[in-house]
Amino acid sequence: MWVWMRVRAHKLVSRATGGDAGMTTSEYAMGTIAACAFAAVLYKVVTSDMVSSALQAVVGRALNVPF
């Protein structure tokens, strides 16, 4: 009886997880490409003139606070 219960539980777990425990190589590649694209967009935004001047203003005000 215990063997039957273990086999049944194993089948339920396999079906719930889809049979795969992790990502495949193509999924890792797509994730890496997406992360690089996001990093490139973020770099462009942060190095733009408007964001750069806003960050410089914030740092300048923080450094010039009277004690």
Predicted model as a PDB file, atoms N, CA, C, CB and O in Angstrom, pLDDT in the B-factor column:
MODEL        1                                                                  
ATOM      1  N   MET A   1       0.820  -1.189   0.000  1.00 60.00           N  
ATOM      2  CA  MET A   1       0.000   0.000   0.000  1.00 60.00           C  
ATOM      3  C   MET A   1       0.867   1.258   0.000  1.00 60.00           C  
ATOM      4  CB  MET A   1      -0.934  -0.005   1.202  1.00 60.00           C  
ATOM      5  O   MET A   1       0.554   2.223  -0.697  1.00 60.00           O  
ATOM      6  N   TRP A   2       1.948   1.257   0.770  1.00 64.00           N  
ATOM      7  CA  TRP A   2       2.802   2.437   0.830  1.00 64.00           C  
ATOM      8  C   TRP A   2       3.475   2.705  -0.509  1.00 64.00           C  
ATOM      9  CB  TRP A   2       3.852   2.272   1.917  1.00 64.00           C  
ATOM     10  O   TRP A   2       3.679   3.859  -0.886  1.00 64.00           O  
ATOM     11  N   VAL A   3       3.817   1.650  -1.220  1.00 68.00           N  
ATOM     12  CA  VAL A   3       4.434   1.814  -2.534  1.00 68.00           C  
ATOM     13  C   VAL A   3       3.453   2.493  -3.478  1.00 68.00           C  
ATOM     14  CB  VAL A   3       4.886   0.450  -3.107  1.00 68.00           C  
ATOM     15  O   VAL A   3       3.831   3.391  -4.231  1.00 68.00           O  
ATOM     16  N   TRP A   4       2.206   2.071  -3.440  1.00 64.00           N  
ATOM     17  CA  TRP A   4       1.186   2.678  -4.284  1.00 64.00           C  
ATOM     18  C   TRP A   4       1.030   4.162  -3.975  1.00 64.00           C  
ATOM     19  CB  TRP A   4      -0.147   1.961  -4.104  1.00 64.00           C  
ATOM     20  O   TRP A   4       0.883   4.971  -4.890  1.00 64.00           O  
ATOM     21  N   MET A   5       1.061   4.526  -2.695  1.00 66.00           N  
ATOM     22  CA  MET A   5       0.906   5.930  -2.299  1.00 66.00           C  
ATOM     23  C   MET A   5       2.104   6.766  -2.771  1.00 66.00           C  
ATOM     24  CB  MET A   5       0.750   6.042  -0.763  1.00 66.00           C  
ATOM     25  O   MET A   5       1.937   7.900  -3.220  1.00 66.00           O  
ATOM     26  N   ARG A   6       3.313   6.196  -2.665  1.00 71.00           N  
ATOM     27  CA  ARG A   6       4.496   6.936  -3.129  1.00 71.00           C  
ATOM     28  C   ARG A   6       4.466   7.138  -4.634  1.00 71.00           C  
ATOM     29  CB  ARG A   6       5.779   6.201  -2.731  1.00 71.00           C  
ATOM     30  O   ARG A   6       4.801   8.218  -5.120  1.00 71.00           O  
ATOM     31  N   VAL A   7       4.069   6.116  -5.374  1.00 67.00           N  
ATOM     32  CA  VAL A   7       3.986   6.239  -6.835  1.00 67.00           C  
ATOM     33  C   VAL A   7       2.934   7.278  -7.207  1.00 67.00           C  
ATOM     34  CB  VAL A   7       3.649   4.870  -7.488  1.00 67.00           C  
ATOM     35  O   VAL A   7       3.159   8.095  -8.100  1.00 67.00           O  
ATOM     36  N   ARG A   8       1.815   7.253  -6.545  1.00 69.00           N  
ATOM     37  CA  ARG A   8       0.738   8.215  -6.813  1.00 69.00           C  
ATOM     38  C   ARG A   8       1.196   9.642  -6.499  1.00 69.00           C  
ATOM     39  CB  ARG A   8      -0.520   7.864  -5.982  1.00 69.00           C  
ATOM     40  O   ARG A   8       0.935  10.555  -7.282  1.00 69.00           O  
ATOM     41  N   ALA A   9       1.868   9.845  -5.377  1.00 67.00           N  
ATOM     42  CA  ALA A   9       2.357  11.173  -5.008  1.00 67.00           C  
ATOM     43  C   ALA A   9       3.392  11.663  -6.008  1.00 67.00           C  
ATOM     44  CB  ALA A   9       2.953  11.156  -3.596  1.00 67.00           C  
ATOM     45  O   ALA A   9       3.399  12.840  -6.367  1.00 67.00           O  
ATOM     46  N   HIS A  10       4.265  10.774  -6.460  1.00 68.00           N  
ATOM     47  CA  HIS A  10       5.281  11.154  -7.438  1.00 68.00           C  
ATOM     48  C   HIS A  10       4.635  11.581  -8.755  1.00 68.00           C  
ATOM     49  CB  HIS A  10       6.257   9.991  -7.677  1.00 68.00           C  
ATOM     50  O   HIS A  10       5.073  12.553  -9.369  1.00 68.00           O  
ATOM     51  N   LYS A  11       3.611  10.873  -9.190  1.00 69.00           N  
ATOM     52  CA  LYS A  11       2.913  11.231 -10.423  1.00 69.00           C  
ATOM     53  C   LYS A  11       2.230  12.583 -10.285  1.00 69.00           C  
ATOM     54  CB  LYS A  11       1.886  10.157 -10.791  1.00 69.00           C  
ATOM     55  O   LYS A  11       2.240  13.377 -11.225  1.00 69.00           O  
ATOM     56  N   LEU A  12       1.634  12.858  -9.124  1.00 63.00           N  
ATOM     57  CA  LEU A  12       0.973  14.148  -8.915  1.00 63.00           C  
ATOM     58  C   LEU A  12       1.977  15.290  -8.935  1.00 63.00           C  
ATOM     59  CB  LEU A  12       0.210  14.149  -7.591  1.00 63.00           C  
ATOM     60  O   LEU A  12       1.702  16.339  -9.517  1.00 63.00           O  
ATOM     61  N   VAL A  13       3.134  15.106  -8.309  1.00 58.00           N  
ATOM     62  CA  VAL A  13       4.161  16.148  -8.294  1.00 58.00           C  
ATOM     63  C   VAL A  13       4.703  16.366  -9.691  1.00 58.00           C  
ATOM     64  CB  VAL A  13       5.300  15.781  -7.331  1.00 58.00           C  
ATOM     65  O   VAL A  13       4.902  17.510 -10.099  1.00 58.00           O  
ATOM     66  N   SER A  14       4.948  15.294 -10.437  1.00 58.00           N  
ATOM     67  CA  SER A  14       5.463  15.419 -11.800  1.00 58.00           C  
ATOM     68  C   SER A  14       4.471  16.146 -12.690  1.00 58.00           C  
ATOM     69  CB  SER A  14       5.779  14.042 -12.384  1.00 58.00           C  
ATOM     70  O   SER A  14       4.868  16.962 -13.522  1.00 58.00           O  
ATOM     71  N   ARG A  15       3.209  15.867 -12.529  1.00 57.00           N  
ATOM     72  CA  ARG A  15       2.191  16.518 -13.339  1.00 57.00           C  
ATOM     73  C   ARG A  15       2.049  17.992 -12.950  1.00 57.00           C  
ATOM     74  CB  ARG A  15       0.844  15.794 -13.188  1.00 57.00           C  
ATOM     75  O   ARG A  15       1.840  18.833 -13.824  1.00 57.00           O  
ATOM     76  N   ALA A  16       2.157  18.319 -11.681  1.00 53.00           N  
ATOM     77  CA  ALA A  16       2.007  19.698 -11.220  1.00 53.00           C  
ATOM     78  C   ALA A  16       3.167  20.571 -11.676  1.00 53.00           C  
ATOM     79  CB  ALA A  16       1.896  19.739  -9.704  1.00 53.00           C  
ATOM     80  O   ALA A  16       2.968  21.749 -11.974  1.00 53.00           O  
ATOM     81  N   THR A  17       4.365  20.020 -11.735  1.00 56.00           N  
ATOM     82  CA  THR A  17       5.529  20.811 -12.138  1.00 56.00           C  
ATOM     83  C   THR A  17       5.770  20.771 -13.629  1.00 56.00           C  
ATOM     84  CB  THR A  17       6.757  20.328 -11.422  1.00 56.00           C  
ATOM     85  O   THR A  17       6.689  21.430 -14.116  1.00 56.00           O  
ATOM     86  N   GLY A  18       4.988  20.030 -14.360  1.00 57.00           N  
ATOM     87  CA  GLY A  18       5.172  19.940 -15.791  1.00 57.00           C  
ATOM     88  C   GLY A  18       6.278  18.984 -16.192  1.00 57.00           C  
ATOM     89  O   GLY A  18       6.591  18.869 -17.377  1.00 57.00           O  
ATOM     90  N   GLY A  19       6.870  18.305 -15.243  1.00 56.00           N  
ATOM     91  CA  GLY A  19       7.904  17.346 -15.563  1.00 56.00           C  
ATOM     92  C   GLY A  19       9.298  17.945 -15.665  1.00 56.00           C  
ATOM     93  O   GLY A  19      10.275  17.199 -15.724  1.00 56.00           O  
ATOM     94  N   ASP A  20       9.419  19.256 -15.687  1.00 59.00           N  
ATOM     95  CA  ASP A  20      10.729  19.904 -15.770  1.00 59.00           C  
ATOM     96  C   ASP A  20      11.053  20.557 -14.436  1.00 59.00           C  
ATOM     97  CB  ASP A  20      10.763  20.952 -16.914  1.00 59.00           C  
ATOM     98  O   ASP A  20      10.195  21.179 -13.811  1.00 59.00           O  
ATOM     99  N   ALA A  21      12.278  20.412 -14.017  1.00 64.00           N  
ATOM    100  CA  ALA A  21      12.687  20.993 -12.748  1.00 64.00           C  
ATOM    101  C   ALA A  21      13.309  22.371 -12.923  1.00 64.00           C  
ATOM    102  CB  ALA A  21      13.660  20.076 -12.050  1.00 64.00           C  
ATOM    103  O   ALA A  21      13.407  23.123 -11.953  1.00 64.00           O  
ATOM    104  N   GLY A  22      13.735  22.721 -14.141  1.00 69.00           N  
ATOM    105  CA  GLY A  22      14.399  24.006 -14.353  1.00 69.00           C  
ATOM    106  C   GLY A  22      14.237  24.497 -15.767  1.00 69.00           C  
ATOM    107  O   GLY A  22      13.476  23.938 -16.557  1.00 69.00           O  
ATOM    108  N   MET A  23      14.963  25.550 -16.076  1.00 68.00           N  
ATOM    109  CA  MET A  23      14.878  26.137 -17.409  1.00 68.00           C  
ATOM    110  C   MET A  23      15.794  25.394 -18.380  1.00 68.00           C  
ATOM    111  CB  MET A  23      15.244  27.630 -17.363  1.00 68.00           C  
ATOM    112  O   MET A  23      16.788  24.784 -17.985  1.00 68.00           O  
ATOM    113  N   THR A  24      15.437  25.463 -19.636  1.00 81.00           N  
ATOM    114  CA  THR A  24      16.269  24.877 -20.672  1.00 81.00           C  
ATOM    115  C   THR A  24      17.278  25.920 -21.150  1.00 81.00           C  
ATOM    116  CB  THR A  24      15.404  24.356 -21.853  1.00 81.00           C  
ATOM    117  O   THR A  24      17.213  27.084 -20.754  1.00 81.00           O  
ATOM    118  N   THR A  25      18.186  25.504 -21.982  1.00 85.00           N  
ATOM    119  CA  THR A  25      19.222  26.405 -22.482  1.00 85.00           C  
ATOM    120  C   THR A  25      18.625  27.568 -23.256  1.00 85.00           C  
ATOM    121  CB  THR A  25      20.200  25.646 -23.364  1.00 85.00           C  
ATOM    122  O   THR A  25      19.096  28.697 -23.124  1.00 85.00           O  
ATOM    123  N   SER A  26      17.607  27.318 -24.053  1.00 87.00           N  
ATOM    124  CA  SER A  26      16.989  28.400 -24.821  1.00 87.00           C  
ATOM    125  C   SER A  26      16.302  29.402 -23.895  1.00 87.00           C  
ATOM    126  CB  SER A  26      15.976  27.832 -25.829  1.00 87.00           C  
ATOM    127  O   SER A  26      16.294  30.599 -24.182  1.00 87.00           O  
ATOM    128  N   GLU A  27      15.730  28.932 -22.796  1.00 87.00           N  
ATOM    129  CA  GLU A  27      15.115  29.855 -21.842  1.00 87.00           C  
ATOM    130  C   GLU A  27      16.168  30.702 -21.144  1.00 87.00           C  
ATOM    131  CB  GLU A  27      14.291  29.086 -20.807  1.00 87.00           C  
ATOM    132  O   GLU A  27      15.943  31.888 -20.902  1.00 87.00           O  
ATOM    133  N   TYR A  28      17.308  30.117 -20.819  1.00 89.00           N  
ATOM    134  CA  TYR A  28      18.400  30.907 -20.254  1.00 89.00           C  
ATOM    135  C   TYR A  28      18.881  31.947 -21.255  1.00 89.00           C  
ATOM    136  CB  TYR A  28      19.563  29.997 -19.832  1.00 89.00           C  
ATOM    137  O   TYR A  28      19.158  33.085 -20.874  1.00 89.00           O  
ATOM    138  N   ALA A  29      18.986  31.580 -22.528  1.00 91.00           N  
ATOM    139  CA  ALA A  29      19.435  32.521 -23.557  1.00 91.00           C  
ATOM    140  C   ALA A  29      18.452  33.678 -23.696  1.00 91.00           C  
ATOM    141  CB  ALA A  29      19.605  31.804 -24.907  1.00 91.00           C  
ATOM    142  O   ALA A  29      18.869  34.833 -23.775  1.00 91.00           O  
ATOM    143  N   MET A  30      17.168  33.388 -23.727  1.00 93.00           N  
ATOM    144  CA  MET A  30      16.162  34.449 -23.849  1.00 93.00           C  
ATOM    145  C   MET A  30      16.164  35.339 -22.610  1.00 93.00           C  
ATOM    146  CB  MET A  30      14.760  33.844 -24.065  1.00 93.00           C  
ATOM    147  O   MET A  30      15.998  36.554 -22.725  1.00 93.00           O  
ATOM    148  N   GLY A  31      16.348  34.761 -21.442  1.00 91.00           N  
ATOM    149  CA  GLY A  31      16.424  35.556 -20.221  1.00 91.00           C  
ATOM    150  C   GLY A  31      17.643  36.456 -20.210  1.00 91.00           C  
ATOM    151  O   GLY A  31      17.570  37.600 -19.761  1.00 91.00           O  
ATOM    152  N   THR A  32      18.761  35.950 -20.699  1.00 94.00           N  
ATOM    153  CA  THR A  32      19.985  36.755 -20.773  1.00 94.00           C  
ATOM    154  C   THR A  32      19.822  37.902 -21.760  1.00 94.00           C  
ATOM    155  CB  THR A  32      21.182  35.882 -21.176  1.00 94.00           C  
ATOM    156  O   THR A  32      20.240  39.025 -21.476  1.00 94.00           O  
ATOM    157  N   ILE A  33      19.225  37.636 -22.904  1.00 96.00           N  
ATOM    158  CA  ILE A  33      18.994  38.687 -23.902  1.00 96.00           C  
ATOM    159  C   ILE A  33      18.049  39.749 -23.342  1.00 96.00           C  
ATOM    160  CB  ILE A  33      18.413  38.086 -25.207  1.00 96.00           C  
ATOM    161  O   ILE A  33      18.280  40.943 -23.533  1.00 96.00           O  
ATOM    162  N   ALA A  34      16.998  39.329 -22.659  1.00 96.00           N  
ATOM    163  CA  ALA A  34      16.057  40.283 -22.072  1.00 96.00           C  
ATOM    164  C   ALA A  34      16.730  41.133 -21.000  1.00 96.00           C  
ATOM    165  CB  ALA A  34      14.852  39.548 -21.478  1.00 96.00           C  
ATOM    166  O   ALA A  34      16.483  42.336 -20.921  1.00 96.00           O  
ATOM    167  N   ALA A  35      17.571  40.528 -20.182  1.00 96.00           N  
ATOM    168  CA  ALA A  35      18.279  41.279 -19.138  1.00 96.00           C  
ATOM    169  C   ALA A  35      19.247  42.285 -19.752  1.00 96.00           C  
ATOM    170  CB  ALA A  35      19.038  40.319 -18.203  1.00 96.00           C  
ATOM    171  O   ALA A  35      19.367  43.407 -19.262  1.00 96.00           O  
ATOM    172  N   CYS A  36      19.933  41.896 -20.813  1.00 97.00           N  
ATOM    173  CA  CYS A  36      20.856  42.820 -21.486  1.00 97.00           C  
ATOM    174  C   CYS A  36      20.105  43.970 -22.134  1.00 97.00           C  
ATOM    175  CB  CYS A  36      21.684  42.080 -22.540  1.00 97.00           C  
ATOM    176  O   CYS A  36      20.560  45.113 -22.083  1.00 97.00           O  
ATOM    177  N   ALA A  37      18.968  43.685 -22.738  1.00 96.00           N  
ATOM    178  CA  ALA A  37      18.158  44.746 -23.353  1.00 96.00           C  
ATOM    179  C   ALA A  37      17.652  45.721 -22.287  1.00 96.00           C  
ATOM    180  CB  ALA A  37      16.962  44.138 -24.132  1.00 96.00           C  
ATOM    181  O   ALA A  37      17.670  46.934 -22.496  1.00 96.00           O  
ATOM    182  N   PHE A  38      17.209  45.201 -21.162  1.00 97.00           N  
ATOM    183  CA  PHE A  38      16.743  46.053 -20.077  1.00 97.00           C  
ATOM    184  C   PHE A  38      17.885  46.909 -19.537  1.00 97.00           C  
ATOM    185  CB  PHE A  38      16.135  45.206 -18.953  1.00 97.00           C  
ATOM    186  O   PHE A  38      17.689  48.088 -19.240  1.00 97.00           O  
ATOM    187  N   ALA A  39      19.066  46.328 -19.408  1.00 97.00           N  
ATOM    188  CA  ALA A  39      20.228  47.078 -18.931  1.00 97.00           C  
ATOM    189  C   ALA A  39      20.602  48.183 -19.906  1.00 97.00           C  
ATOM    190  CB  ALA A  39      21.419  46.143 -18.718  1.00 97.00           C  
ATOM    191  O   ALA A  39      20.974  49.276 -19.479  1.00 97.00           O  
ATOM    192  N   ALA A  40      20.512  47.924 -21.200  1.00 97.00           N  
ATOM    193  CA  ALA A  40      20.830  48.940 -22.200  1.00 97.00           C  
ATOM    194  C   ALA A  40      19.839  50.098 -22.142  1.00 97.00           C  
ATOM    195  CB  ALA A  40      20.838  48.324 -23.600  1.00 97.00           C  
ATOM    196  O   ALA A  40      20.236  51.260 -22.221  1.00 97.00           O  
ATOM    197  N   VAL A  41      18.564  49.790 -22.006  1.00 96.00           N  
ATOM    198  CA  VAL A  41      17.551  50.846 -21.898  1.00 96.00           C  
ATOM    199  C   VAL A  41      17.759  51.650 -20.621  1.00 96.00           C  
ATOM    200  CB  VAL A  41      16.129  50.245 -21.924  1.00 96.00           C  
ATOM    201  O   VAL A  41      17.682  52.878 -20.644  1.00 96.00           O  
ATOM    202  N   LEU A  42      18.020  50.975 -19.517  1.00 93.00           N  
ATOM    203  CA  LEU A  42      18.254  51.668 -18.256  1.00 93.00           C  
ATOM    204  C   LEU A  42      19.485  52.556 -18.334  1.00 93.00           C  
ATOM    205  CB  LEU A  42      18.405  50.666 -17.122  1.00 93.00           C  
ATOM    206  O   LEU A  42      19.470  53.664 -17.797  1.00 93.00           O  
ATOM    207  N   TYR A  43      20.544  52.107 -18.982  1.00 93.00           N  
ATOM    208  CA  TYR A  43      21.755  52.898 -19.151  1.00 93.00           C  
ATOM    209  C   TYR A  43      21.463  54.156 -19.961  1.00 93.00           C  
ATOM    210  CB  TYR A  43      22.851  52.067 -19.830  1.00 93.00           C  
ATOM    211  O   TYR A  43      21.928  55.244 -19.622  1.00 93.00           O  
ATOM    212  N   LYS A  44      20.685  54.000 -21.040  1.00 94.00           N  
ATOM    213  CA  LYS A  44      20.340  55.162 -21.871  1.00 94.00           C  
ATOM    214  C   LYS A  44      19.521  56.179 -21.080  1.00 94.00           C  
ATOM    215  CB  LYS A  44      19.558  54.716 -23.119  1.00 94.00           C  
ATOM    216  O   LYS A  44      19.727  57.385 -21.219  1.00 94.00           O  
ATOM    217  N   VAL A  45      18.605  55.703 -20.260  1.00 91.00           N  
ATOM    218  CA  VAL A  45      17.769  56.618 -19.470  1.00 91.00           C  
ATOM    219  C   VAL A  45      18.610  57.342 -18.438  1.00 91.00           C  
ATOM    220  CB  VAL A  45      16.623  55.855 -18.779  1.00 91.00           C  
ATOM    221  O   VAL A  45      18.494  58.558 -18.287  1.00 91.00           O  
ATOM    222  N   VAL A  46      19.451  56.615 -17.726  1.00 88.00           N  
ATOM    223  CA  VAL A  46      20.243  57.221 -16.649  1.00 88.00           C  
ATOM    224  C   VAL A  46      21.280  58.193 -17.198  1.00 88.00           C  
ATOM    225  CB  VAL A  46      20.937  56.135 -15.821  1.00 88.00           C  
ATOM    226  O   VAL A  46      21.584  59.193 -16.547  1.00 88.00           O  
ATOM    227  N   THR A  47      21.823  57.927 -18.370  1.00 90.00           N  
ATOM    228  CA  THR A  47      22.842  58.822 -18.924  1.00 90.00           C  
ATOM    229  C   THR A  47      22.255  59.928 -19.798  1.00 90.00           C  
ATOM    230  CB  THR A  47      23.836  58.024 -19.728  1.00 90.00           C  
ATOM    231  O   THR A  47      23.006  60.696 -20.399  1.00 90.00           O  
ATOM    232  N   SER A  48      20.929  60.022 -19.879  1.00 93.00           N  
ATOM    233  CA  SER A  48      20.328  61.106 -20.656  1.00 93.00           C  
ATOM    234  C   SER A  48      20.575  62.431 -19.933  1.00 93.00           C  
ATOM    235  CB  SER A  48      18.796  60.862 -20.869  1.00 93.00           C  
ATOM    236  O   SER A  48      20.833  62.458 -18.729  1.00 93.00           O  
ATOM    237  N   ASP A  49      20.490  63.530 -20.690  1.00 92.00           N  
ATOM    238  CA  ASP A  49      20.783  64.853 -20.128  1.00 92.00           C  
ATOM    239  C   ASP A  49      19.828  65.223 -19.001  1.00 92.00           C  
ATOM    240  CB  ASP A  49      20.719  65.908 -21.217  1.00 92.00           C  
ATOM    241  O   ASP A  49      20.261  65.759 -17.980  1.00 92.00           O  
ATOM    242  N   MET A  50      18.536  64.948 -19.169  1.00 92.00           N  
ATOM    243  CA  MET A  50      17.552  65.345 -18.168  1.00 92.00           C  
ATOM    244  C   MET A  50      17.764  64.593 -16.849  1.00 92.00           C  
ATOM    245  CB  MET A  50      16.133  65.097 -18.695  1.00 92.00           C  
ATOM    246  O   MET A  50      17.756  65.207 -15.783  1.00 92.00           O  
ATOM    247  N   VAL A  51      17.949  63.307 -16.911  1.00 90.00           N  
ATOM    248  CA  VAL A  51      18.149  62.517 -15.694  1.00 90.00           C  
ATOM    249  C   VAL A  51      19.491  62.854 -15.062  1.00 90.00           C  
ATOM    250  CB  VAL A  51      18.065  61.008 -16.001  1.00 90.00           C  
ATOM    251  O   VAL A  51      19.595  62.944 -13.839  1.00 90.00           O  
ATOM    252  N   SER A  52      20.512  63.038 -15.877  1.00 88.00           N  
ATOM    253  CA  SER A  52      21.832  63.372 -15.350  1.00 88.00           C  
ATOM    254  C   SER A  52      21.811  64.697 -14.608  1.00 88.00           C  
ATOM    255  CB  SER A  52      22.855  63.421 -16.474  1.00 88.00           C  
ATOM    256  O   SER A  52      22.384  64.813 -13.525  1.00 88.00           O  
ATOM    257  N   SER A  53      21.153  65.699 -15.185  1.00 92.00           N  
ATOM    258  CA  SER A  53      21.084  67.003 -14.507  1.00 92.00           C  
ATOM    259  C   SER A  53      20.246  66.922 -13.238  1.00 92.00           C  
ATOM    260  CB  SER A  53      20.502  68.069 -15.448  1.00 92.00           C  
ATOM    261  O   SER A  53      20.559  67.585 -12.249  1.00 92.00           O  
ATOM    262  N   ALA A  54      19.187  66.121 -13.251  1.00 92.00           N  
ATOM    263  CA  ALA A  54      18.370  65.962 -12.041  1.00 92.00           C  
ATOM    264  C   ALA A  54      19.170  65.281 -10.937  1.00 92.00           C  
ATOM    265  CB  ALA A  54      17.096  65.149 -12.350  1.00 92.00           C  
ATOM    266  O   ALA A  54      19.086  65.684  -9.777  1.00 92.00           O  
ATOM    267  N   LEU A  55      19.941  64.257 -11.281  1.00 90.00           N  
ATOM    268  CA  LEU A  55      20.773  63.589 -10.277  1.00 90.00           C  
ATOM    269  C   LEU A  55      21.854  64.516  -9.738  1.00 90.00           C  
ATOM    270  CB  LEU A  55      21.414  62.338 -10.868  1.00 90.00           C  
ATOM    271  O   LEU A  55      22.146  64.497  -8.542  1.00 90.00           O  
ATOM    272  N   GLN A  56      22.450  65.324 -10.605  1.00 91.00           N  
ATOM    273  CA  GLN A  56      23.457  66.282 -10.150  1.00 91.00           C  
ATOM    274  C   GLN A  56      22.841  67.316  -9.231  1.00 91.00           C  
ATOM    275  CB  GLN A  56      24.122  66.971 -11.339  1.00 91.00           C  
ATOM    276  O   GLN A  56      23.475  67.719  -8.255  1.00 91.00           O  
ATOM    277  N   ALA A  57      21.627  67.756  -9.512  1.00 93.00           N  
ATOM    278  CA  ALA A  57      20.949  68.720  -8.646  1.00 93.00           C  
ATOM    279  C   ALA A  57      20.654  68.129  -7.273  1.00 93.00           C  
ATOM    280  CB  ALA A  57      19.654  69.194  -9.297  1.00 93.00           C  
ATOM    281  O   ALA A  57      20.828  68.798  -6.254  1.00 93.00           O  
ATOM    282  N   VAL A  58      20.213  66.888  -7.247  1.00 93.00           N  
ATOM    283  CA  VAL A  58      19.911  66.232  -5.964  1.00 93.00           C  
ATOM    284  C   VAL A  58      21.179  66.075  -5.138  1.00 93.00           C  
ATOM    285  CB  VAL A  58      19.252  64.850  -6.193  1.00 93.00           C  
ATOM    286  O   VAL A  58      21.183  66.373  -3.944  1.00 93.00           O  
ATOM    287  N   VAL A  59      22.250  65.612  -5.763  1.00 93.00           N  
ATOM    288  CA  VAL A  59      23.520  65.445  -5.042  1.00 93.00           C  
ATOM    289  C   VAL A  59      24.063  66.791  -4.604  1.00 93.00           C  
ATOM    290  CB  VAL A  59      24.557  64.718  -5.918  1.00 93.00           C  
ATOM    291  O   VAL A  59      24.578  66.913  -3.493  1.00 93.00           O  
ATOM    292  N   GLY A  60      23.958  67.801  -5.448  1.00 92.00           N  
ATOM    293  CA  GLY A  60      24.433  69.139  -5.086  1.00 92.00           C  
ATOM    294  C   GLY A  60      23.685  69.712  -3.891  1.00 92.00           C  
ATOM    295  O   GLY A  60      24.292  70.290  -2.989  1.00 92.00           O  
ATOM    296  N   ARG A  61      22.357  69.548  -3.887  1.00 91.00           N  
ATOM    297  CA  ARG A  61      21.574  70.032  -2.731  1.00 91.00           C  
ATOM    298  C   ARG A  61      21.921  69.252  -1.473  1.00 91.00           C  
ATOM    299  CB  ARG A  61      20.061  69.921  -3.013  1.00 91.00           C  
ATOM    300  O   ARG A  61      21.960  69.824  -0.383  1.00 91.00           O  
ATOM    301  N   ALA A  62      22.175  67.952  -1.607  1.00 92.00           N  
ATOM    302  CA  ALA A  62      22.514  67.139  -0.434  1.00 92.00           C  
ATOM    303  C   ALA A  62      23.863  67.540   0.145  1.00 92.00           C  
ATOM    304  CB  ALA A  62      22.526  65.653  -0.798  1.00 92.00           C  
ATOM    305  O   ALA A  62      24.057  67.502   1.360  1.00 92.00           O  
ATOM    306  N   LEU A  63      24.800  67.926  -0.725  1.00 92.00           N  
ATOM    307  CA  LEU A  63      26.135  68.309  -0.250  1.00 92.00           C  
ATOM    308  C   LEU A  63      26.161  69.730   0.317  1.00 92.00           C  
ATOM    309  CB  LEU A  63      27.146  68.192  -1.388  1.00 92.00           C  
ATOM    310  O   LEU A  63      27.047  70.060   1.105  1.00 92.00           O  
ATOM    311  N   ASN A  64      25.215  70.565  -0.067  1.00 89.00           N  
ATOM    312  CA  ASN A  64      25.199  71.953   0.387  1.00 89.00           C  
ATOM    313  C   ASN A  64      24.196  72.201   1.519  1.00 89.00           C  
ATOM    314  CB  ASN A  64      24.882  72.861  -0.777  1.00 89.00           C  
ATOM    315  O   ASN A  64      23.795  73.342   1.752  1.00 89.00           O  
ATOM    316  N   VAL A  65      23.798  71.159   2.209  1.00 84.00           N  
ATOM    317  CA  VAL A  65      22.866  71.319   3.339  1.00 84.00           C  
ATOM    318  C   VAL A  65      23.649  71.922   4.509  1.00 84.00           C  
ATOM    319  CB  VAL A  65      22.202  69.933   3.749  1.00 84.00           C  
ATOM    320  O   VAL A  65      24.691  71.392   4.893  1.00 84.00           O  
ATOM    321  N   PRO A  66      23.142  73.053   5.089  1.00 81.00           N  
ATOM    322  CA  PRO A  66      23.829  73.643   6.239  1.00 81.00           C  
ATOM    323  C   PRO A  66      23.662  72.772   7.506  1.00 81.00           C  
ATOM    324  CB  PRO A  66      23.291  75.068   6.499  1.00 81.00           C  
ATOM    325  O   PRO A  66      22.600  72.198   7.747  1.00 81.00           O  
ATOM    326  N   PHE A  67      24.714  72.696   8.283  1.00 73.00           N  
ATOM    327  CA  PHE A  67      24.653  71.926   9.524  1.00 73.00           C  
ATOM    328  C   PHE A  67      24.392  72.840  10.681  1.00 73.00           C  
ATOM    329  CB  PHE A  67      25.938  71.142   9.752  1.00 73.00           C  
ATOM    330  O   PHE A  67      24.305  72.383  11.820  1.00 73.00           O  
TER     331      PHE A  67                                                      
ENDMDL                                                                          
END                                                                             
